[in-house]
């Protein structure tokens, strides 16, 4: 995993972008209107946190999250049984 941290783009990022070998996740996405350099109004930027994963690393992370969700569901079912 490689964390790029705070990132700015003029195009809205996808929450998850998958390439042939990598997966990029954008979190905390915020649209921000900033003054144009020429003083002619504003333009929209997107501020967000960007993280890069190797595909296998991301798949493992997803599997762990699925297992955690399944465990939580079992606990909830047990509470209502």
N, CA, C and O atoms as a Maestro MAE file, in Angstrom:
{
 s_m_m2io_version
 :::
 2.0.0
}

f_m_ct {
 s_m_title
 :::
 protein
 m_atom[324] {
  # First column is atom index #
  i_m_mmod_type
  r_m_x_coord
  r_m_y_coord
  r_m_z_coord
  i_m_residue_number
  s_m_chain_name
  s_m_pdb_residue_name
  s_m_pdb_atom_name
  i_m_atomic_number
  :::
  1 25 0.850 -1.170 0.000 1 A "UNK " " N  " 7
  2 3 0.000 0.000 0.000 1 A "UNK " " CA " 6
  3 2 0.895 1.232 0.000 1 A "UNK " " C  " 6
  4 15 1.919 1.287 0.681 1 A "UNK " " O  " 8
  5 25 0.478 2.208 -0.780 2 A "UNK " " N  " 7
  6 3 1.197 3.475 -0.823 2 A "UNK " " CA " 6
  7 2 0.176 4.586 -0.630 2 A "UNK " " C  " 6
  8 15 -0.752 4.737 -1.425 2 A "UNK " " O  " 8
  9 25 0.355 5.353 0.423 3 A "UNK " " N  " 7
  10 3 -0.567 6.455 0.700 3 A "UNK " " CA " 6
  11 2 0.014 7.742 0.126 3 A "UNK " " C  " 6
  12 15 1.113 8.166 0.485 3 A "UNK " " O  " 8
  13 25 -0.750 8.349 -0.771 4 A "UNK " " N  " 7
  14 3 -0.336 9.620 -1.344 4 A "UNK " " CA " 6
  15 2 -0.832 10.789 -0.490 4 A "UNK " " C  " 6
  16 15 -0.325 11.905 -0.597 4 A "UNK " " O  " 8
  17 25 -1.824 10.522 0.353 5 A "UNK " " N  " 7
  18 3 -2.354 11.573 1.208 5 A "UNK " " CA " 6
  19 2 -3.199 12.562 0.433 5 A "UNK " " C  " 6
  20 15 -3.852 12.212 -0.550 5 A "UNK " " O  " 8
  21 25 -3.174 13.811 0.896 6 A "UNK " " N  " 7
  22 3 -4.004 14.874 0.336 6 A "UNK " " CA " 6
  23 2 -3.663 15.102 -1.127 6 A "UNK " " C  " 6
  24 15 -2.501 15.318 -1.471 6 A "UNK " " O  " 8
  25 25 -4.681 15.053 -1.994 7 A "UNK " " N  " 7
  26 3 -4.507 15.189 -3.431 7 A "UNK " " CA " 6
  27 2 -5.549 16.147 -3.977 7 A "UNK " " C  " 6
  28 15 -6.661 16.220 -3.455 7 A "UNK " " O  " 8
  29 25 -5.199 16.880 -5.020 8 A "UNK " " N  " 7
  30 3 -6.122 17.822 -5.659 8 A "UNK " " CA " 6
  31 2 -6.200 17.491 -7.143 8 A "UNK " " C  " 6
  32 15 -5.178 17.298 -7.800 8 A "UNK " " O  " 8
  33 25 -7.425 17.428 -7.665 9 A "UNK " " N  " 7
  34 3 -7.656 17.250 -9.104 9 A "UNK " " CA " 6
  35 2 -8.814 18.130 -9.531 9 A "UNK " " C  " 6
  36 15 -9.659 18.500 -8.716 9 A "UNK " " O  " 8
  37 25 -8.847 18.460 -10.801 10 A "UNK " " N  " 7
  38 3 -9.974 19.222 -11.332 10 A "UNK " " CA " 6
  39 2 -11.124 18.301 -11.726 10 A "UNK " " C  " 6
  40 15 -12.263 18.751 -11.845 10 A "UNK " " O  " 8
  41 25 -10.837 17.017 -11.928 11 A "UNK " " N  " 7
  42 3 -11.886 16.043 -12.253 11 A "UNK " " CA " 6
  43 2 -12.239 15.272 -10.995 11 A "UNK " " C  " 6
  44 15 -11.363 14.928 -10.203 11 A "UNK " " O  " 8
  45 25 -13.533 14.999 -10.813 12 A "UNK " " N  " 7
  46 3 -13.954 14.237 -9.634 12 A "UNK " " CA " 6
  47 2 -13.387 12.819 -9.726 12 A "UNK " " C  " 6
  48 15 -13.582 12.141 -10.735 12 A "UNK " " O  " 8
  49 25 -12.690 12.370 -8.687 13 A "UNK " " N  " 7
  50 3 -12.129 11.020 -8.729 13 A "UNK " " CA " 6
  51 2 -13.193 9.962 -8.465 13 A "UNK " " C  " 6
  52 15 -14.190 10.221 -7.791 13 A "UNK " " O  " 8
  53 25 -12.970 8.781 -9.000 14 A "UNK " " N  " 7
  54 3 -13.796 7.628 -8.659 14 A "UNK " " CA " 6
  55 2 -13.394 7.170 -7.263 14 A "UNK " " C  " 6
  56 15 -12.227 7.293 -6.891 14 A "UNK " " O  " 8
  57 25 -14.327 6.647 -6.490 15 A "UNK " " N  " 7
  58 3 -13.993 6.143 -5.156 15 A "UNK " " CA " 6
  59 2 -13.003 4.983 -5.253 15 A "UNK " " C  " 6
  60 15 -12.106 4.850 -4.421 15 A "UNK " " O  " 8
  61 25 -13.177 4.137 -6.287 16 A "UNK " " N  " 7
  62 3 -12.258 3.023 -6.537 16 A "UNK " " CA " 6
  63 2 -11.961 3.000 -8.030 16 A "UNK " " C  " 6
  64 15 -12.873 2.946 -8.856 16 A "UNK " " O  " 8
  65 25 -10.683 3.040 -8.366 17 A "UNK " " N  " 7
  66 3 -10.258 2.967 -9.760 17 A "UNK " " CA " 6
  67 2 -9.332 1.758 -9.902 17 A "UNK " " C  " 6
  68 15 -8.345 1.633 -9.177 17 A "UNK " " O  " 8
  69 25 -9.660 0.875 -10.839 18 A "UNK " " N  " 7
  70 3 -8.901 -0.362 -11.014 18 A "UNK " " CA " 6
  71 2 -8.175 -0.320 -12.355 18 A "UNK " " C  " 6
  72 15 -8.775 -0.085 -13.404 18 A "UNK " " O  " 8
  73 25 -6.870 -0.554 -12.289 19 A "UNK " " N  " 7
  74 3 -6.074 -0.673 -13.513 19 A "UNK " " CA " 6
  75 2 -5.652 -2.138 -13.646 19 A "UNK " " C  " 6
  76 15 -6.107 -2.992 -12.886 19 A "UNK " " O  " 8
  77 25 -4.803 -2.412 -14.592 20 A "UNK " " N  " 7
  78 3 -4.389 -3.797 -14.818 20 A "UNK " " CA " 6
  79 2 -3.700 -4.415 -13.606 20 A "UNK " " C  " 6
  80 15 -3.903 -5.594 -13.315 20 A "UNK " " O  " 8
  81 25 -2.885 -3.629 -12.895 21 A "UNK " " N  " 7
  82 3 -2.111 -4.166 -11.786 21 A "UNK " " CA " 6
  83 2 -2.385 -3.496 -10.437 21 A "UNK " " C  " 6
  84 15 -1.974 -4.011 -9.397 21 A "UNK " " O  " 8
  85 25 -3.062 -2.375 -10.448 22 A "UNK " " N  " 7
  86 3 -3.221 -1.576 -9.232 22 A "UNK " " CA " 6
  87 2 -4.680 -1.236 -8.975 22 A "UNK " " C  " 6
  88 15 -5.529 -1.306 -9.864 22 A "UNK " " O  " 8
  89 25 -4.940 -0.865 -7.722 23 A "UNK " " N  " 7
  90 3 -6.247 -0.339 -7.324 23 A "UNK " " CA " 6
  91 2 -5.982 0.960 -6.573 23 A "UNK " " C  " 6
  92 15 -5.158 1.000 -5.659 23 A "UNK " " O  " 8
  93 25 -6.680 2.014 -6.960 24 A "UNK " " N  " 7
  94 3 -6.556 3.305 -6.302 24 A "UNK " " CA " 6
  95 2 -7.873 3.625 -5.616 24 A "UNK " " C  " 6
  96 15 -8.939 3.479 -6.216 24 A "UNK " " O  " 8
  97 25 -7.808 4.063 -4.358 25 A "UNK " " N  " 7
  98 3 -9.013 4.452 -3.646 25 A "UNK " " CA " 6
  99 2 -8.912 5.922 -3.269 25 A "UNK " " C  " 6
  100 15 -7.868 6.393 -2.818 25 A "UNK " " O  " 8
  101 25 -10.010 6.634 -3.460 26 A "UNK " " N  " 7
  102 3 -10.106 8.037 -3.076 26 A "UNK " " CA " 6
  103 2 -11.131 8.132 -1.954 26 A "UNK " " C  " 6
  104 15 -12.265 7.674 -2.099 26 A "UNK " " O  " 8
  105 25 -10.726 8.728 -0.835 27 A "UNK " " N  " 7
  106 3 -11.616 8.885 0.307 27 A "UNK " " CA " 6
  107 2 -11.673 10.353 0.709 27 A "UNK " " C  " 6
  108 15 -10.830 11.153 0.303 27 A "UNK " " O  " 8
  109 25 -12.675 10.696 1.509 28 A "UNK " " N  " 7
  110 3 -12.857 12.072 1.987 28 A "UNK " " CA " 6
  111 2 -12.921 13.061 0.824 28 A "UNK " " C  " 6
  112 15 -12.315 14.132 0.879 28 A "UNK " " O  " 8
  113 25 -13.656 12.700 -0.228 29 A "UNK " " N  " 7
  114 3 -13.741 13.544 -1.427 29 A "UNK " " CA " 6
  115 2 -14.587 14.777 -1.125 29 A "UNK " " C  " 6
  116 15 -15.720 14.669 -0.656 29 A "UNK " " O  " 8
  117 25 -14.014 15.954 -1.404 30 A "UNK " " N  " 7
  118 3 -14.731 17.212 -1.198 30 A "UNK " " CA " 6
  119 2 -14.589 18.089 -2.437 30 A "UNK " " C  " 6
  120 15 -13.489 18.257 -2.963 30 A "UNK " " O  " 8
  121 25 -15.706 18.645 -2.900 31 A "UNK " " N  " 7
  122 3 -15.679 19.604 -3.996 31 A "UNK " " CA " 6
  123 2 -15.404 20.976 -3.380 31 A "UNK " " C  " 6
  124 15 -16.058 21.382 -2.419 31 A "UNK " " O  " 8
  125 25 -14.423 21.683 -3.954 32 A "UNK " " N  " 7
  126 3 -14.032 22.991 -3.426 32 A "UNK " " CA " 6
  127 2 -13.989 23.978 -4.589 32 A "UNK " " C  " 6
  128 15 -13.349 23.721 -5.609 32 A "UNK " " O  " 8
  129 25 -14.675 25.106 -4.428 33 A "UNK " " N  " 7
  130 3 -14.611 26.163 -5.434 33 A "UNK " " CA " 6
  131 2 -13.500 27.129 -5.046 33 A "UNK " " C  " 6
  132 15 -13.500 27.674 -3.942 33 A "UNK " " O  " 8
  133 25 -12.547 27.340 -5.962 34 A "UNK " " N  " 7
  134 3 -11.407 28.219 -5.703 34 A "UNK " " CA " 6
  135 2 -11.377 29.335 -6.734 34 A "UNK " " C  " 6
  136 15 -11.843 29.175 -7.863 34 A "UNK " " O  " 8
  137 25 -10.826 30.456 -6.328 35 A "UNK " " N  " 7
  138 3 -10.706 31.595 -7.237 35 A "UNK " " CA " 6
  139 2 -9.768 31.249 -8.387 35 A "UNK " " C  " 6
  140 15 -8.725 30.629 -8.186 35 A "UNK " " O  " 8
  141 25 -10.149 31.655 -9.583 36 A "UNK " " N  " 7
  142 3 -9.284 31.464 -10.750 36 A "UNK " " CA " 6
  143 2 -8.081 32.408 -10.639 36 A "UNK " " C  " 6
  144 15 -8.169 33.494 -10.066 36 A "UNK " " O  " 8
  145 25 -6.965 31.960 -11.202 37 A "UNK " " N  " 7
  146 3 -5.744 32.751 -11.159 37 A "UNK " " CA " 6
  147 2 -5.915 34.093 -11.878 37 A "UNK " " C  " 6
  148 15 -5.310 35.093 -11.491 37 A "UNK " " O  " 8
  149 25 -6.748 34.105 -12.931 38 A "UNK " " N  " 7
  150 3 -6.951 35.333 -13.701 38 A "UNK " " CA " 6
  151 2 -7.991 36.260 -13.073 38 A "UNK " " C  " 6
  152 15 -8.284 37.329 -13.608 38 A "UNK " " O  " 8
  153 25 -8.551 35.840 -11.922 39 A "UNK " " N  " 7
  154 3 -9.539 36.674 -11.237 39 A "UNK " " CA " 6
  155 2 -10.927 36.620 -11.841 39 A "UNK " " C  " 6
  156 15 -11.813 37.358 -11.411 39 A "UNK " " O  " 8
  157 25 -11.133 35.769 -12.824 40 A "UNK " " N  " 7
  158 3 -12.409 35.662 -13.529 40 A "UNK " " CA " 6
  159 2 -13.293 34.584 -12.918 40 A "UNK " " C  " 6
  160 15 -13.575 33.578 -13.569 40 A "UNK " " O  " 8
  161 25 -13.724 34.770 -11.708 41 A "UNK " " N  " 7
  162 3 -14.639 33.819 -11.085 41 A "UNK " " CA " 6
  163 2 -13.931 32.696 -10.359 41 A "UNK " " C  " 6
  164 15 -12.815 32.846 -9.861 41 A "UNK " " O  " 8
  165 25 -14.621 31.557 -10.315 42 A "UNK " " N  " 7
  166 3 -14.093 30.414 -9.581 42 A "UNK " " CA " 6
  167 2 -14.035 29.177 -10.479 42 A "UNK " " C  " 6
  168 15 -14.646 29.132 -11.548 42 A "UNK " " O  " 8
  169 25 -13.298 28.195 -10.023 43 A "UNK " " N  " 7
  170 3 -13.270 26.889 -10.681 43 A "UNK " " CA " 6
  171 2 -13.387 25.835 -9.590 43 A "UNK " " C  " 6
  172 15 -13.046 26.081 -8.433 43 A "UNK " " O  " 8
  173 25 -13.866 24.678 -9.964 44 A "UNK " " N  " 7
  174 3 -14.068 23.594 -9.001 44 A "UNK " " CA " 6
  175 2 -12.870 22.661 -9.006 44 A "UNK " " C  " 6
  176 15 -12.376 22.253 -10.057 44 A "UNK " " O  " 8
  177 25 -12.413 22.332 -7.790 45 A "UNK " " N  " 7
  178 3 -11.377 21.328 -7.584 45 A "UNK " " CA " 6
  179 2 -11.935 20.263 -6.656 45 A "UNK " " C  " 6
  180 15 -12.904 20.493 -5.932 45 A "UNK " " O  " 8
  181 25 -11.316 19.106 -6.690 46 A "UNK " " N  " 7
  182 3 -11.683 18.032 -5.768 46 A "UNK " " CA " 6
  183 2 -10.479 17.721 -4.900 46 A "UNK " " C  " 6
  184 15 -9.384 17.447 -5.393 46 A "UNK " " O  " 8
  185 25 -10.707 17.770 -3.596 47 A "UNK " " N  " 7
  186 3 -9.678 17.468 -2.613 47 A "UNK " " CA " 6
  187 2 -10.016 16.108 -2.008 47 A "UNK " " C  " 6
  188 15 -11.169 15.854 -1.659 47 A "UNK " " O  " 8
  189 25 -9.017 15.234 -1.883 48 A "UNK " " N  " 7
  190 3 -9.282 13.891 -1.367 48 A "UNK " " CA " 6
  191 2 -7.974 13.231 -0.929 48 A "UNK " " C  " 6
  192 15 -6.884 13.724 -1.219 48 A "UNK " " O  " 8
  193 25 -8.106 12.114 -0.232 49 A "UNK " " N  " 7
  194 3 -6.967 11.292 0.157 49 A "UNK " " CA " 6
  195 2 -6.879 10.125 -0.817 49 A "UNK " " C  " 6
  196 15 -7.874 9.446 -1.074 49 A "UNK " " O  " 8
  197 25 -5.691 9.895 -1.357 50 A "UNK " " N  " 7
  198 3 -5.490 8.863 -2.373 50 A "UNK " " CA " 6
  199 2 -4.573 7.766 -1.841 50 A "UNK " " C  " 6
  200 15 -3.515 8.038 -1.273 50 A "UNK " " O  " 8
  201 25 -5.006 6.512 -2.038 51 A "UNK " " N  " 7
  202 3 -4.209 5.355 -1.637 51 A "UNK " " CA " 6
  203 2 -4.101 4.394 -2.812 51 A "UNK " " C  " 6
  204 15 -5.074 4.171 -3.532 51 A "UNK " " O  " 8
  205 25 -2.917 3.828 -3.001 52 A "UNK " " N  " 7
  206 3 -2.652 2.866 -4.074 52 A "UNK " " CA " 6
  207 2 -2.390 1.497 -3.455 52 A "UNK " " C  " 6
  208 15 -1.654 1.380 -2.475 52 A "UNK " " O  " 8
  209 25 -3.000 0.461 -4.036 53 A "UNK " " N  " 7
  210 3 -2.800 -0.920 -3.601 53 A "UNK " " CA " 6
  211 2 -2.376 -1.769 -4.783 53 A "UNK " " C  " 6
  212 15 -2.751 -1.491 -5.923 53 A "UNK " " O  " 8
  213 25 -1.595 -2.800 -4.512 54 A "UNK " " N  " 7
  214 3 -1.411 -3.857 -5.504 54 A "UNK " " CA " 6
  215 2 -2.745 -4.606 -5.551 54 A "UNK " " C  " 6
  216 15 -3.441 -4.674 -4.538 54 A "UNK " " O  " 8
  217 25 -3.110 -5.165 -6.694 55 A "UNK " " N  " 7
  218 3 -4.413 -5.837 -6.809 55 A "UNK " " CA " 6
  219 2 -4.604 -6.933 -5.760 55 A "UNK " " C  " 6
  220 15 -5.654 -7.000 -5.121 55 A "UNK " " O  " 8
  221 25 -3.601 -7.789 -5.577 56 A "UNK " " N  " 7
  222 3 -3.721 -8.880 -4.612 56 A "UNK " " CA " 6
  223 2 -3.883 -8.347 -3.190 56 A "UNK " " C  " 6
  224 15 -4.645 -8.899 -2.395 56 A "UNK " " O  " 8
  225 25 -3.172 -7.285 -2.880 57 A "UNK " " N  " 7
  226 3 -3.270 -6.667 -1.563 57 A "UNK " " CA " 6
  227 2 -4.689 -6.137 -1.325 57 A "UNK " " C  " 6
  228 15 -5.244 -6.297 -0.238 57 A "UNK " " O  " 8
  229 25 -5.263 -5.510 -2.344 58 A "UNK " " N  " 7
  230 3 -6.615 -4.962 -2.224 58 A "UNK " " CA " 6
  231 2 -7.645 -6.085 -2.079 58 A "UNK " " C  " 6
  232 15 -8.578 -5.969 -1.285 58 A "UNK " " O  " 8
  233 25 -7.481 -7.162 -2.835 59 A "UNK " " N  " 7
  234 3 -8.393 -8.304 -2.723 59 A "UNK " " CA " 6
  235 2 -8.347 -8.902 -1.323 59 A "UNK " " C  " 6
  236 15 -9.385 -9.271 -0.774 59 A "UNK " " O  " 8
  237 25 -7.163 -9.000 -0.745 60 A "UNK " " N  " 7
  238 3 -7.030 -9.512 0.614 60 A "UNK " " CA " 6
  239 2 -7.736 -8.594 1.609 60 A "UNK " " C  " 6
  240 15 -8.410 -9.062 2.526 60 A "UNK " " O  " 8
  241 25 -7.579 -7.303 1.424 61 A "UNK " " N  " 7
  242 3 -8.257 -6.331 2.285 61 A "UNK " " CA " 6
  243 2 -9.776 -6.491 2.187 61 A "UNK " " C  " 6
  244 15 -10.471 -6.455 3.203 61 A "UNK " " O  " 8
  245 25 -10.286 -6.665 0.981 62 A "UNK " " N  " 7
  246 3 -11.725 -6.872 0.790 62 A "UNK " " CA " 6
  247 2 -12.194 -8.152 1.473 62 A "UNK " " C  " 6
  248 15 -13.251 -8.172 2.105 62 A "UNK " " O  " 8
  249 25 -11.412 -9.215 1.346 63 A "UNK " " N  " 7
  250 3 -11.769 -10.486 1.992 63 A "UNK " " CA " 6
  251 2 -11.837 -10.313 3.507 63 A "UNK " " C  " 6
  252 15 -12.741 -10.846 4.152 63 A "UNK " " O  " 8
  253 25 -10.897 -9.580 4.074 64 A "UNK " " N  " 7
  254 3 -10.899 -9.336 5.517 64 A "UNK " " CA " 6
  255 2 -12.137 -8.544 5.928 64 A "UNK " " C  " 6
  256 15 -12.752 -8.838 6.952 64 A "UNK " " O  " 8
  257 25 -12.502 -7.537 5.128 65 A "UNK " " N  " 7
  258 3 -13.690 -6.740 5.440 65 A "UNK " " CA " 6
  259 2 -14.959 -7.580 5.338 65 A "UNK " " C  " 6
  260 15 -15.869 -7.431 6.154 65 A "UNK " " O  " 8
  261 25 -15.023 -8.456 4.349 66 A "UNK " " N  " 7
  262 3 -16.182 -9.340 4.205 66 A "UNK " " CA " 6
  263 2 -16.295 -10.250 5.421 66 A "UNK " " C  " 6
  264 15 -17.386 -10.435 5.960 66 A "UNK " " O  " 8
  265 25 -15.174 -10.819 5.855 67 A "UNK " " N  " 7
  266 3 -15.182 -11.697 7.029 67 A "UNK " " CA " 6
  267 2 -15.638 -10.943 8.276 67 A "UNK " " C  " 6
  268 15 -16.428 -11.466 9.062 67 A "UNK " " O  " 8
  269 25 -15.145 -9.717 8.460 68 A "UNK " " N  " 7
  270 3 -15.559 -8.905 9.603 68 A "UNK " " CA " 6
  271 2 -17.062 -8.636 9.561 68 A "UNK " " C  " 6
  272 15 -17.734 -8.701 10.590 68 A "UNK " " O  " 8
  273 25 -17.589 -8.333 8.374 69 A "UNK " " N  " 7
  274 3 -19.028 -8.090 8.231 69 A "UNK " " CA " 6
  275 2 -19.831 -9.346 8.536 69 A "UNK " " C  " 6
  276 15 -20.871 -9.279 9.191 69 A "UNK " " O  " 8
  277 25 -19.347 -10.496 8.061 70 A "UNK " " N  " 7
  278 3 -20.041 -11.753 8.342 70 A "UNK " " CA " 6
  279 2 -20.038 -12.050 9.838 70 A "UNK " " C  " 6
  280 15 -21.049 -12.483 10.390 70 A "UNK " " O  " 8
  281 25 -18.898 -11.816 10.495 71 A "UNK " " N  " 7
  282 3 -18.811 -12.028 11.941 71 A "UNK " " CA " 6
  283 2 -19.785 -11.118 12.686 71 A "UNK " " C  " 6
  284 15 -20.435 -11.546 13.640 71 A "UNK " " O  " 8
  285 25 -19.883 -9.873 12.252 72 A "UNK " " N  " 7
  286 3 -20.800 -8.923 12.891 72 A "UNK " " CA " 6
  287 2 -22.249 -9.364 12.690 72 A "UNK " " C  " 6
  288 15 -23.063 -9.256 13.607 72 A "UNK " " O  " 8
  289 25 -22.573 -9.857 11.499 73 A "UNK " " N  " 7
  290 3 -23.934 -10.332 11.241 73 A "UNK " " CA " 6
  291 2 -24.278 -11.522 12.119 73 A "UNK " " C  " 6
  292 15 -25.398 -11.615 12.624 73 A "UNK " " O  " 8
  293 25 -23.346 -12.422 12.307 74 A "UNK " " N  " 7
  294 3 -23.565 -13.582 13.174 74 A "UNK " " CA " 6
  295 2 -23.867 -13.106 14.594 74 A "UNK " " C  " 6
  296 15 -24.771 -13.624 15.249 74 A "UNK " " O  " 8
  297 25 -23.112 -12.126 15.061 75 A "UNK " " N  " 7
  298 3 -23.344 -11.583 16.412 75 A "UNK " " CA " 6
  299 2 -24.736 -10.956 16.523 75 A "UNK " " C  " 6
  300 15 -25.416 -11.127 17.535 75 A "UNK " " O  " 8
  301 25 -25.153 -10.239 15.497 76 A "UNK " " N  " 7
  302 3 -26.472 -9.599 15.511 76 A "UNK " " CA " 6
  303 2 -27.563 -10.665 15.517 76 A "UNK " " C  " 6
  304 15 -28.524 -10.565 16.280 76 A "UNK " " O  " 8
  305 25 -27.421 -11.678 14.675 77 A "UNK " " N  " 7
  306 3 -28.406 -12.765 14.632 77 A "UNK " " CA " 6
  307 2 -28.483 -13.451 15.993 77 A "UNK " " C  " 6
  308 15 -29.573 -13.762 16.474 77 A "UNK " " O  " 8
  309 25 -27.332 -13.685 16.612 78 A "UNK " " N  " 7
  310 3 -27.306 -14.319 17.935 78 A "UNK " " CA " 6
  311 2 -28.024 -13.465 18.971 78 A "UNK " " C  " 6
  312 15 -28.696 -13.998 19.853 78 A "UNK " " O  " 8
  313 25 -27.891 -12.153 18.875 79 A "UNK " " N  " 7
  314 3 -28.553 -11.257 19.824 79 A "UNK " " CA " 6
  315 2 -30.083 -11.359 19.724 79 A "UNK " " C  " 6
  316 15 -30.783 -11.260 20.732 79 A "UNK " " O  " 8
  317 25 -30.590 -11.556 18.506 80 A "UNK " " N  " 7
  318 3 -32.023 -11.613 18.297 80 A "UNK " " CA " 6
  319 2 -32.586 -13.025 18.384 80 A "UNK " " C  " 6
  320 15 -33.794 -13.220 18.248 80 A "UNK " " O  " 8
  321 25 -31.731 -13.999 18.605 81 A "UNK " " N  " 7
  322 3 -32.196 -15.401 18.704 81 A "UNK " " CA " 6
  323 2 -32.578 -15.748 20.118 81 A "UNK " " C  " 6
  324 15 -32.989 -16.877 20.387 81 A "UNK " " O  " 8
  :::
 }
 m_bond[323] {
  # First column is bond index #
  i_m_from
  i_m_to
  i_m_order
  :::
  1 1 2 1
  2 2 3 1
  3 3 4 2
  4 3 5 1
  5 5 6 1
  6 6 7 1
  7 7 8 2
  8 7 9 1
  9 9 10 1
  10 10 11 1
  11 11 12 2
  12 11 13 1
  13 13 14 1
  14 14 15 1
  15 15 16 2
  16 15 17 1
  17 17 18 1
  18 18 19 1
  19 19 20 2
  20 19 21 1
  21 21 22 1
  22 22 23 1
  23 23 24 2
  24 23 25 1
  25 25 26 1
  26 26 27 1
  27 27 28 2
  28 27 29 1
  29 29 30 1
  30 30 31 1
  31 31 32 2
  32 31 33 1
  33 33 34 1
  34 34 35 1
  35 35 36 2
  36 35 37 1
  37 37 38 1
  38 38 39 1
  39 39 40 2
  40 39 41 1
  41 41 42 1
  42 42 43 1
  43 43 44 2
  44 43 45 1
  45 45 46 1
  46 46 47 1
  47 47 48 2
  48 47 49 1
  49 49 50 1
  50 50 51 1
  51 51 52 2
  52 51 53 1
  53 53 54 1
  54 54 55 1
  55 55 56 2
  56 55 57 1
  57 57 58 1
  58 58 59 1
  59 59 60 2
  60 59 61 1
  61 61 62 1
  62 62 63 1
  63 63 64 2
  64 63 65 1
  65 65 66 1
  66 66 67 1
  67 67 68 2
  68 67 69 1
  69 69 70 1
  70 70 71 1
  71 71 72 2
  72 71 73 1
  73 73 74 1
  74 74 75 1
  75 75 76 2
  76 75 77 1
  77 77 78 1
  78 78 79 1
  79 79 80 2
  80 79 81 1
  81 81 82 1
  82 82 83 1
  83 83 84 2
  84 83 85 1
  85 85 86 1
  86 86 87 1
  87 87 88 2
  88 87 89 1
  89 89 90 1
  90 90 91 1
  91 91 92 2
  92 91 93 1
  93 93 94 1
  94 94 95 1
  95 95 96 2
  96 95 97 1
  97 97 98 1
  98 98 99 1
  99 99 100 2
  100 99 101 1
  101 101 102 1
  102 102 103 1
  103 103 104 2
  104 103 105 1
  105 105 106 1
  106 106 107 1
  107 107 108 2
  108 107 109 1
  109 109 110 1
  110 110 111 1
  111 111 112 2
  112 111 113 1
  113 113 114 1
  114 114 115 1
  115 115 116 2
  116 115 117 1
  117 117 118 1
  118 118 119 1
  119 119 120 2
  120 119 121 1
  121 121 122 1
  122 122 123 1
  123 123 124 2
  124 123 125 1
  125 125 126 1
  126 126 127 1
  127 127 128 2
  128 127 129 1
  129 129 130 1
  130 130 131 1
  131 131 132 2
  132 131 133 1
  133 133 134 1
  134 134 135 1
  135 135 136 2
  136 135 137 1
  137 137 138 1
  138 138 139 1
  139 139 140 2
  140 139 141 1
  141 141 142 1
  142 142 143 1
  143 143 144 2
  144 143 145 1
  145 145 146 1
  146 146 147 1
  147 147 148 2
  148 147 149 1
  149 149 150 1
  150 150 151 1
  151 151 152 2
  152 151 153 1
  153 153 154 1
  154 154 155 1
  155 155 156 2
  156 155 157 1
  157 157 158 1
  158 158 159 1
  159 159 160 2
  160 159 161 1
  161 161 162 1
  162 162 163 1
  163 163 164 2
  164 163 165 1
  165 165 166 1
  166 166 167 1
  167 167 168 2
  168 167 169 1
  169 169 170 1
  170 170 171 1
  171 171 172 2
  172 171 173 1
  173 173 174 1
  174 174 175 1
  175 175 176 2
  176 175 177 1
  177 177 178 1
  178 178 179 1
  179 179 180 2
  180 179 181 1
  181 181 182 1
  182 182 183 1
  183 183 184 2
  184 183 185 1
  185 185 186 1
  186 186 187 1
  187 187 188 2
  188 187 189 1
  189 189 190 1
  190 190 191 1
  191 191 192 2
  192 191 193 1
  193 193 194 1
  194 194 195 1
  195 195 196 2
  196 195 197 1
  197 197 198 1
  198 198 199 1
  199 199 200 2
  200 199 201 1
  201 201 202 1
  202 202 203 1
  203 203 204 2
  204 203 205 1
  205 205 206 1
  206 206 207 1
  207 207 208 2
  208 207 209 1
  209 209 210 1
  210 210 211 1
  211 211 212 2
  212 211 213 1
  213 213 214 1
  214 214 215 1
  215 215 216 2
  216 215 217 1
  217 217 218 1
  218 218 219 1
  219 219 220 2
  220 219 221 1
  221 221 222 1
  222 222 223 1
  223 223 224 2
  224 223 225 1
  225 225 226 1
  226 226 227 1
  227 227 228 2
  228 227 229 1
  229 229 230 1
  230 230 231 1
  231 231 232 2
  232 231 233 1
  233 233 234 1
  234 234 235 1
  235 235 236 2
  236 235 237 1
  237 237 238 1
  238 238 239 1
  239 239 240 2
  240 239 241 1
  241 241 242 1
  242 242 243 1
  243 243 244 2
  244 243 245 1
  245 245 246 1
  246 246 247 1
  247 247 248 2
  248 247 249 1
  249 249 250 1
  250 250 251 1
  251 251 252 2
  252 251 253 1
  253 253 254 1
  254 254 255 1
  255 255 256 2
  256 255 257 1
  257 257 258 1
  258 258 259 1
  259 259 260 2
  260 259 261 1
  261 261 262 1
  262 262 263 1
  263 263 264 2
  264 263 265 1
  265 265 266 1
  266 266 267 1
  267 267 268 2
  268 267 269 1
  269 269 270 1
  270 270 271 1
  271 271 272 2
  272 271 273 1
  273 273 274 1
  274 274 275 1
  275 275 276 2
  276 275 277 1
  277 277 278 1
  278 278 279 1
  279 279 280 2
  280 279 281 1
  281 281 282 1
  282 282 283 1
  283 283 284 2
  284 283 285 1
  285 285 286 1
  286 286 287 1
  287 287 288 2
  288 287 289 1
  289 289 290 1
  290 290 291 1
  291 291 292 2
  292 291 293 1
  293 293 294 1
  294 294 295 1
  295 295 296 2
  296 295 297 1
  297 297 298 1
  298 298 299 1
  299 299 300 2
  300 299 301 1
  301 301 302 1
  302 302 303 1
  303 303 304 2
  304 303 305 1
  305 305 306 1
  306 306 307 1
  307 307 308 2
  308 307 309 1
  309 309 310 1
  310 310 311 1
  311 311 312 2
  312 311 313 1
  313 313 314 1
  314 314 315 1
  315 315 316 2
  316 315 317 1
  317 317 318 1
  318 318 319 1
  319 319 320 2
  320 319 321 1
  321 321 322 1
  322 322 323 1
  323 323 324 2
  :::
 }
}
